Amino acid sequence: MRNRIKDLRLVYDLTQDELAEKLEVSRQTIISLEKGRYNPSLILAYKISRVFMCRIEDVFIFEEGNENG
C-alpha cells in the first residue's frame, strides 16, 4: 500500500519528529511509514488522517494485487 504521508507532512510543514510527536509514535515509525516498509494499524491510520484533516483514503492508496499476506 502506498501513502502520501511525506507529501502531506511537507505541505503541513512538519518534521518527522513533529509528526511522530503528534501521533505518539517514534520517528523511526514515521520513517518506515514514509518508505512504505510498514502499514499502520487502523487506529494509527485514523490518527494520521486527522492530523492532515483528510480521509484515510486520501492518505493511503490501496493497490490491488499488492497485499502482504
CYANA upper distance limits for C-alpha pairs under 8 A (distance plus 0.5 A):
  1 MET  CA     36 GLY  CA      7.68
  1 MET  CA     39 ASN  CA      7.73
  1 MET  CA     60 PHE  CA      7.31
  1 MET  CA     61 ILE  CA      6.32
  1 MET  CA     62 PHE  CA      5.46
  1 MET  CA     63 GLU  CA      6.39
  1 MET  CA     66 ASN  CA      7.42
  1 MET  CA     67 GLU  CA      7.83
  2 ARG  CA     36 GLY  CA      6.79
  2 ARG  CA     60 PHE  CA      6.41
  2 ARG  CA     61 ILE  CA      5.54
  2 ARG  CA     62 PHE  CA      7.07
  2 ARG  CA     63 GLU  CA      7.93
  3 ASN  CA     33 LEU  CA      8.42
  3 ASN  CA     34 GLU  CA      7.67
  3 ASN  CA     36 GLY  CA      7.78
  3 ASN  CA     59 VAL  CA      5.98
  3 ASN  CA     60 PHE  CA      4.77
  3 ASN  CA     61 ILE  CA      6.11
  4 ARG  CA      8 LEU  CA      6.58
  4 ARG  CA     34 GLU  CA      8.19
  4 ARG  CA     58 ASP  CA      8.31
  4 ARG  CA     59 VAL  CA      5.62
  4 ARG  CA     60 PHE  CA      6.96
  4 ARG  CA     61 ILE  CA      8.48
  5 ILE  CA      9 ARG  CA      6.37
  5 ILE  CA     33 LEU  CA      8.04
  5 ILE  CA     34 GLU  CA      6.47
  5 ILE  CA     59 VAL  CA      6.86
  6 LYS  CA     10 LEU  CA      6.70
  6 LYS  CA     34 GLU  CA      6.25
  7 ASP  CA     11 VAL  CA      6.79
  8 LEU  CA     12 TYR  CA      6.66
  8 LEU  CA     52 PHE  CA      7.39
  9 ARG  CA     13 ASP  CA      6.54
  9 ARG  CA     14 LEU  CA      5.76
  9 ARG  CA     15 THR  CA      7.61
  9 ARG  CA     16 GLN  CA      8.29
  9 ARG  CA     19 LEU  CA      7.92
  9 ARG  CA     52 PHE  CA      8.43
 10 LEU  CA     14 LEU  CA      6.50
 10 LEU  CA     15 THR  CA      8.15
 12 TYR  CA     52 PHE  CA      8.09
 14 LEU  CA     18 GLU  CA      6.28
 14 LEU  CA     19 LEU  CA      6.65
 15 THR  CA     19 LEU  CA      6.76
 16 GLN  CA     20 ALA  CA      6.53
 16 GLN  CA     27 ARG  CA      6.44
 16 GLN  CA     30 ILE  CA      6.83
 16 GLN  CA     31 ILE  CA      7.91
 17 ASP  CA     21 GLU  CA      6.66
 17 ASP  CA     26 SER  CA      8.26
 17 ASP  CA     27 ARG  CA      5.96
 18 GLU  CA     22 LYS  CA      6.81
 19 LEU  CA     23 LEU  CA      6.71
 19 LEU  CA     30 ILE  CA      8.11
 20 ALA  CA     24 GLU  CA      6.29
 20 ALA  CA     25 VAL  CA      5.51
 20 ALA  CA     26 SER  CA      6.01
 20 ALA  CA     27 ARG  CA      5.84
 20 ALA  CA     29 THR  CA      8.13
 20 ALA  CA     30 ILE  CA      6.81
 21 GLU  CA     25 VAL  CA      6.91
 21 GLU  CA     26 SER  CA      7.98
 22 LYS  CA     51 VAL  CA      8.14
 23 LEU  CA     44 LEU  CA      7.99
 23 LEU  CA     47 LYS  CA      7.03
 23 LEU  CA     48 ILE  CA      7.51
 25 VAL  CA     29 THR  CA      6.91
 25 VAL  CA     30 ILE  CA      8.17
 26 SER  CA     30 ILE  CA      7.32
 27 ARG  CA     31 ILE  CA      6.79
 28 GLN  CA     32 SER  CA      6.64
 29 THR  CA     33 LEU  CA      6.60
 29 THR  CA     38 TYR  CA      8.38
 30 ILE  CA     34 GLU  CA      6.58
 31 ILE  CA     35 LYS  CA      6.71
 32 SER  CA     36 GLY  CA      6.65
 32 SER  CA     37 ARG  CA      5.64
 32 SER  CA     38 TYR  CA      6.01
 33 LEU  CA     37 ARG  CA      6.58
 33 LEU  CA     38 TYR  CA      5.64
 33 LEU  CA     39 ASN  CA      7.02
 33 LEU  CA     40 PRO  CA      7.89
 40 PRO  CA     44 LEU  CA      6.21
 40 PRO  CA     45 ALA  CA      6.29
 41 SER  CA     45 ALA  CA      6.63
 42 LEU  CA     46 TYR  CA      6.60
 43 ILE  CA     47 LYS  CA      6.80
 44 LEU  CA     48 ILE  CA      6.64
 45 ALA  CA     49 SER  CA      6.75
 45 ALA  CA     56 ILE  CA      6.94
 46 TYR  CA     50 ARG  CA      6.76
 46 TYR  CA     56 ILE  CA      6.79
 47 LYS  CA     51 VAL  CA      6.80
 48 ILE  CA     52 PHE  CA      6.93
 48 ILE  CA     56 ILE  CA      8.27
 48 ILE  CA     59 VAL  CA      8.49
 49 SER  CA     53 MET  CA      6.31
 49 SER  CA     54 CYS  CA      5.73
 49 SER  CA     55 ARG  CA      6.10
 49 SER  CA     56 ILE  CA      5.73
 49 SER  CA     58 ASP  CA      8.38
 49 SER  CA     59 VAL  CA      7.13
 50 ARG  CA     54 CYS  CA      6.88
 50 ARG  CA     55 ARG  CA      8.25
 54 CYS  CA     58 ASP  CA      6.80
 54 CYS  CA     59 VAL  CA      8.06
 55 ARG  CA     59 VAL  CA      7.43
 56 ILE  CA     60 PHE  CA      6.64
 57 GLU  CA     61 ILE  CA      7.00
 63 GLU  CA     67 GLU  CA      8.21
